Amino acid sequence: MQGMNDITYTLKKEGNETLMTYHMTGPAPIIARVIWLFADMDKFMGDKFSESMQNLKKIVESKS
């Protein structure tokens, strides 16, 4: 299922670490809400999310 959502990442330096907050907003048709009740979202999105976090980590670490 394809969607059009806004994703916001907030990065805040805390000592030697960076705190990252992730927020996603967008429309959610009723059929999507029903599917989300039963679907394992980690199974569907987990790999892509992990990949994007690793890419973000590389970018942040290259800037420090």
N, CA, C and O atoms as a Tinker XYZ file with bonds, in Angstrom:
   256  protein
     1  N      0.853000   -1.165000    0.000000    73     2
     2  CA     0.000000    0.000000    0.000000    64     1     3
     3  C      0.906000    1.238000    0.000000    63     2     4     5
     4  O      1.780000    1.378000    0.855000    81     3
     5  N      0.692000    2.099000   -0.937000    73     3     6
     6  CA     1.487000    3.301000   -1.067000    64     5     7
     7  C      0.815000    4.456000   -0.345000    63     6     8     9
     8  O     -0.412000    4.524000   -0.276000    81     7
     9  N      1.607000    5.352000    0.187000    73     7    10
    10  CA     1.059000    6.498000    0.887000    64     9    11
    11  C      1.885000    7.742000    0.654000    63    10    12    13
    12  O      3.033000    7.673000    0.217000    81    11
    13  N      1.293000    8.865000    0.948000    73    11    14
    14  CA     1.988000   10.156000    0.858000    64    13    15
    15  C      1.931000   10.783000    2.246000    63    14    16    17
    16  O      0.898000   11.311000    2.658000    81    15
    17  N      3.047000   10.720000    2.958000    73    15    18
    18  CA     3.098000   11.223000    4.322000    64    17    19
    19  C      4.263000   12.183000    4.489000    63    18    20    21
    20  O      5.245000   12.119000    3.750000    81    19
    21  N      4.147000   13.060000    5.454000    73    19    22
    22  CA     5.242000   13.941000    5.832000    64    21    23
    23  C      5.991000   13.295000    6.985000    63    22    24    25
    24  O      5.388000   12.839000    7.956000    81    23
    25  N      7.322000   13.262000    6.865000    73    23    26
    26  CA     8.158000   12.678000    7.911000    64    25    27
    27  C      9.111000   13.755000    8.395000    63    26    28    29
    28  O      9.769000   14.428000    7.602000    81    27
    29  N      9.174000   13.904000    9.702000    73    27    30
    30  CA    10.054000   14.892000   10.312000    64    29    31
    31  C     11.046000   14.179000   11.222000    63    30    32    33
    32  O     10.665000   13.383000   12.081000    81    31
    33  N     12.321000   14.477000   11.019000    73    31    34
    34  CA    13.371000   14.000000   11.906000    64    33    35
    35  C     13.885000   15.208000   12.671000    63    34    36    37
    36  O     14.184000   16.241000   12.073000    81    35
    37  N     13.990000   15.086000   13.978000    73    35    38
    38  CA    14.579000   16.132000   14.792000    64    37    39
    39  C     15.838000   15.555000   15.426000    63    38    40    41
    40  O     15.783000   14.525000   16.098000    81    39
    41  N     16.955000   16.209000   15.217000    73    39    42
    42  CA    18.225000   15.759000   15.769000    64    41    43
    43  C     18.677000   16.746000   16.839000    63    42    44    45
    44  O     18.681000   17.957000   16.617000    81    43
    45  N     19.060000   16.218000   18.005000    73    43    46
    46  CA    19.506000   17.069000   19.105000    64    45    47
    47  C     20.764000   16.455000   19.713000    63    46    48    49
    48  O     20.760000   15.308000   20.161000    81    47
    49  N     21.829000   17.236000   19.720000    73    47    50
    50  CA    23.078000   16.746000   20.282000    64    49    51
    51  C     22.984000   16.731000   21.798000    63    50    52    53
    52  O     22.588000   17.721000   22.414000    81    51
    53  N     23.348000   15.613000   22.392000    73    51    54
    54  CA    23.364000   15.450000   23.845000    64    53    55
    55  C     24.698000   14.834000   24.239000    63    54    56    57
    56  O     24.851000   13.613000   24.235000    81    55
    57  N     25.651000   15.674000   24.575000    73    55    58
    58  CA    26.992000   15.187000   24.900000    64    57    59
    59  C     27.642000   14.607000   23.659000    63    58    60    61
    60  O     27.762000   15.281000   22.636000    81    59
    61  N     28.065000   13.345000   23.755000    73    59    62
    62  CA    28.697000   12.664000   22.621000    64    61    63
    63  C     27.693000   11.905000   21.768000    63    62    64    65
    64  O     28.080000   11.199000   20.836000    81    63
    65  N     26.417000   12.042000   22.075000    73    63    66
    66  CA    25.383000   11.304000   21.360000    64    65    67
    67  C     24.406000   12.269000   20.710000    63    66    68    69
    68  O     24.371000   13.458000   21.029000    81    67
    69  N     23.616000   11.732000   19.794000    73    67    70
    70  CA    22.572000   12.514000   19.139000    64    69    71
    71  C     21.235000   11.824000   19.374000    63    70    72    73
    72  O     21.075000   10.637000   19.094000    81    71
    73  N     20.283000   12.586000   19.892000    73    71    74
    74  CA    18.932000   12.076000   20.103000    64    73    75
    75  C     18.129000   12.365000   18.843000    63    74    76    77
    76  O     18.054000   13.515000   18.410000    81    75
    77  N     17.534000   11.349000   18.257000    73    75    78
    78  CA    16.749000   11.504000   17.052000    64    77    79
    79  C     15.291000   11.197000   17.356000    63    78    80    81
    80  O     14.965000   10.155000   17.925000    81    79
    81  N     14.411000   12.129000   16.964000    73    79    82
    82  CA    12.976000   11.931000   17.109000    64    81    83
    83  C     12.383000   11.850000   15.719000    63    82    84    85
    84  O     12.710000   12.660000   14.852000    81    83
    85  N     11.511000   10.877000   15.501000    73    83    86
    86  CA    10.899000   10.600000   14.204000    64    85    87
    87  C      9.395000   10.786000   14.346000    63    86    88    89
    88  O      8.780000   10.273000   15.280000    81    87
    89  N      8.802000   11.536000   13.396000    73    87    90
    90  CA     7.360000   11.768000   13.448000    64    89    91
    91  C      6.796000   11.695000   12.031000    63    90    92    93
    92  O      7.319000   12.334000   11.117000    81    91
    93  N      5.731000   10.918000   11.850000    73    91    94
    94  CA     5.117000   10.789000   10.526000    64    93    95
    95  C      3.646000   11.172000   10.627000    63    94    96    97
    96  O      2.935000   10.717000   11.522000    81    95
    97  N      3.202000   12.012000    9.701000    73    95    98
    98  CA     1.802000   12.411000    9.642000    64    97    99
    99  C      1.306000   12.286000    8.203000    63    98   100   101
   100  O      2.090000   12.355000    7.256000    81    99
   101  N      0.022000   12.103000    8.056000    73    99   102
   102  CA    -0.571000   12.029000    6.723000    64   101   103
   103  C     -1.942000   11.396000    6.781000    63   102   104   105
   104  O     -2.388000   10.929000    7.829000    81   103
   105  N     -2.599000   11.388000    5.646000    73   103   106
   106  CA    -3.939000   10.814000    5.602000    64   105   107
   107  C     -3.899000    9.298000    5.802000    63   106   108   109
   108  O     -2.942000    8.632000    5.405000    81   107
   109  N     -4.932000    8.778000    6.411000    73   107   110
   110  CA    -5.033000    7.333000    6.640000    64   109   111
   111  C     -6.455000    6.889000    6.322000    63   110   112   113
   112  O     -7.352000    7.004000    7.157000    81   111
   113  N     -6.654000    6.382000    5.107000    73   111   114
   114  CA    -7.991000    5.893000    4.748000    64   113   115
   115  C     -8.434000    4.776000    5.696000    63   114   116   117
   116  O     -7.599000    4.096000    6.294000    81   115
   117  N     -9.713000    4.594000    5.828000    73   115   118
   118  CA   -10.256000    3.599000    6.761000    64   117   119
   119  C     -9.723000    2.198000    6.488000    63   118   120   121
   120  O     -9.479000    1.441000    7.427000    81   119
   121  N     -9.538000    1.840000    5.221000    73   119   122
   122  CA    -9.020000    0.494000    4.911000    64   121   123
   123  C     -7.600000    0.329000    5.450000    63   122   124   125
   124  O     -7.237000   -0.748000    5.925000    81   123
   125  N     -6.796000    1.392000    5.377000    73   123   126
   126  CA    -5.435000    1.324000    5.915000    64   125   127
   127  C     -5.464000    1.131000    7.427000    63   126   128   129
   128  O     -4.676000    0.359000    7.972000    81   127
   129  N     -6.361000    1.822000    8.094000    73   127   130
   130  CA    -6.464000    1.690000    9.553000    64   129   131
   131  C     -6.843000    0.272000    9.965000    63   130   132   133
   132  O     -6.343000   -0.246000   10.964000    81   131
   133  N     -7.714000   -0.343000    9.204000    73   131   134
   134  CA    -8.120000   -1.719000    9.489000    64   133   135
   135  C     -6.941000   -2.666000    9.283000    63   134   136   137
   136  O     -6.690000   -3.543000   10.110000    81   135
   137  N     -6.227000   -2.487000    8.187000    73   135   138
   138  CA    -5.066000   -3.342000    7.898000    64   137   139
   139  C     -4.021000   -3.203000    8.993000    63   138   140   141
   140  O     -3.435000   -4.200000    9.416000    81   139
   141  N     -3.772000   -1.966000    9.467000    73   139   142
   142  CA    -2.759000   -1.735000   10.497000    64   141   143
   143  C     -3.087000   -2.447000   11.799000    63   142   144   145
   144  O     -2.185000   -2.744000   12.582000    81   143
   145  N     -4.353000   -2.723000   12.042000    73   143   146
   146  CA    -4.722000   -3.448000   13.258000    64   145   147
   147  C     -4.183000   -4.876000   13.251000    63   146   148   149
   148  O     -3.885000   -5.439000   14.305000    81   147
   149  N     -4.061000   -5.460000   12.057000    73   147   150
   150  CA    -3.695000   -6.872000   11.943000    64   149   151
   151  C     -2.320000   -7.110000   11.321000    63   150   152   153
   152  O     -1.763000   -8.200000   11.446000    81   151
   153  N     -1.778000   -6.107000   10.660000    73   151   154
   154  CA    -0.509000   -6.277000    9.954000    64   153   155
   155  C      0.678000   -6.078000   10.897000    63   154   156   157
   156  O      0.619000   -5.282000   11.834000    81   155
   157  N      1.731000   -6.802000   10.635000    73   155   158
   158  CA     2.986000   -6.644000   11.367000    64   157   159
   159  C      3.802000   -5.580000   10.635000    63   158   160   161
   160  O      4.484000   -5.877000    9.654000    81   159
   161  N      3.727000   -4.342000   11.119000    73   159   162
   162  CA     4.383000   -3.237000   10.434000    64   161   163
   163  C      5.901000   -3.381000   10.451000    63   162   164   165
   164  O      6.572000   -2.920000    9.529000    81   163
   165  N      6.453000   -4.016000   11.487000    73   163   166
   166  CA     7.891000   -4.272000   11.498000    64   165   167
   167  C      8.282000   -5.135000   10.302000    63   166   168   169
   168  O      9.324000   -4.922000    9.682000    81   167
   169  N      7.440000   -6.102000    9.989000    73   167   170
   170  CA     7.711000   -6.989000    8.855000    64   169   171
   171  C      7.677000   -6.209000    7.534000    63   170   172   173
   172  O      8.499000   -6.445000    6.648000    81   171
   173  N      6.728000   -5.286000    7.412000    73   171   174
   174  CA     6.578000   -4.532000    6.175000    64   173   175
   175  C      7.587000   -3.398000    6.041000    63   174   176   177
   176  O      8.102000   -3.153000    4.950000    81   175
   177  N      7.870000   -2.710000    7.134000    73   175   178
   178  CA     8.674000   -1.495000    7.064000    64   177   179
   179  C      9.999000   -1.557000    7.821000    63   178   180   181
   180  O     10.847000   -0.681000    7.652000    81   179
   181  N     10.183000   -2.569000    8.642000    73   179   182
   182  CA    11.356000   -2.637000    9.511000    64   181   183
   183  C     12.683000   -2.525000    8.792000    63   182   184   185
   184  O     13.557000   -1.770000    9.218000    81   183
   185  N     12.847000   -3.273000    7.694000    73   183   186
   186  CA    14.118000   -3.241000    6.965000    64   185   187
   187  C     14.388000   -1.865000    6.370000    63   186   188   189
   188  O     15.509000   -1.364000    6.451000    81   187
   189  N     13.377000   -1.258000    5.779000    73   187   190
   190  CA    13.546000    0.074000    5.181000    64   189   191
   191  C     13.838000    1.120000    6.255000    63   190   192   193
   192  O     14.675000    2.001000    6.059000    81   191
   193  N     13.149000    1.021000    7.382000    73   191   194
   194  CA    13.376000    1.964000    8.471000    64   193   195
   195  C     14.801000    1.824000    8.998000    63   194   196   197
   196  O     15.489000    2.825000    9.194000    81   195
   197  N     15.248000    0.591000    9.228000    73   195   198
   198  CA    16.611000    0.353000    9.722000    64   197   199
   199  C     17.653000    0.873000    8.734000    63   198   200   201
   200  O     18.651000    1.472000    9.134000    81   199
   201  N     17.418000    0.642000    7.458000    73   199   202
   202  CA    18.336000    1.123000    6.426000    64   201   203
   203  C     18.409000    2.655000    6.436000    63   202   204   205
   204  O     19.496000    3.225000    6.345000    81   203
   205  N     17.275000    3.305000    6.546000    73   203   206
   206  CA    17.275000    4.773000    6.553000    64   205   207
   207  C     17.955000    5.315000    7.809000    63   206   208   209
   208  O     18.617000    6.351000    7.746000    81   207
   209  N     17.805000    4.637000    8.944000    73   207   210
   210  CA    18.456000    5.087000   10.171000    64   209   211
   211  C     19.976000    4.918000   10.067000    63   210   212   213
   212  O     20.725000    5.765000   10.555000    81   211
   213  N     20.432000    3.845000    9.443000    73   211   214
   214  CA    21.873000    3.650000    9.239000    64   213   215
   215  C     22.437000    4.730000    8.317000    63   214   216   217
   216  O     23.529000    5.247000    8.554000    81   215
   217  N     21.690000    5.070000    7.265000    73   215   218
   218  CA    22.123000    6.140000    6.362000    64   217   219
   219  C     22.180000    7.476000    7.088000    63   218   220   221
   220  O     23.127000    8.242000    6.906000    81   219
   221  N     21.178000    7.758000    7.905000    73   219   222
   222  CA    21.159000    8.995000    8.675000    64   221   223
   223  C     22.331000    9.034000    9.649000    63   222   224   225
   224  O     22.965000   10.076000    9.815000    81   223
   225  N     22.621000    7.909000   10.291000    73   223   226
   226  CA    23.746000    7.831000   11.227000    64   225   227
   227  C     25.061000    8.167000   10.522000    63   226   228   229
   228  O     25.881000    8.907000   11.066000    81   227
   229  N     25.267000    7.636000    9.329000    73   227   230
   230  CA    26.493000    7.923000    8.565000    64   229   231
   231  C     26.595000    9.411000    8.253000    63   230   232   233
   232  O     27.672000    9.997000    8.362000    81   231
   233  N     25.487000   10.018000    7.870000    73   231   234
   234  CA    25.494000   11.445000    7.553000    64   233   235
   235  C     25.823000   12.278000    8.789000    63   234   236   237
   236  O     26.661000   13.179000    8.736000    81   235
   237  N     25.156000   11.970000    9.900000    73   235   238
   238  CA    25.376000   12.725000   11.134000    64   237   239
   239  C     26.820000   12.568000   11.608000    63   238   240   241
   240  O     27.457000   13.548000   11.995000    81   239
   241  N     27.330000   11.349000   11.577000    73   239   242
   242  CA    28.689000   11.111000   12.060000    64   241   243
   243  C     29.729000   11.744000   11.150000    63   242   244   245
   244  O     30.802000   12.119000   11.624000    81   243
   245  N     29.449000   11.874000    9.867000    73   243   246
   246  CA    30.410000   12.493000    8.959000    64   245   247
   247  C     30.495000   14.005000    9.159000    63   246   248   249
   248  O     31.482000   14.631000    8.772000    81   247
   249  N     29.457000   14.593000    9.767000    73   247   250
   250  CA    29.409000   16.039000   10.010000    64   249   251
   251  C     30.079000   16.435000   11.314000    63   250   252   253
   252  O     30.351000   17.614000   11.540000    81   251
   253  N     30.351000   15.453000   12.180000    73   251   254
   254  CA    30.916000   15.801000   13.492000    64   253   255
   255  C     32.429000   15.769000   13.496000    63   254   256
   256  O     33.050000   16.038000   14.525000    81   255
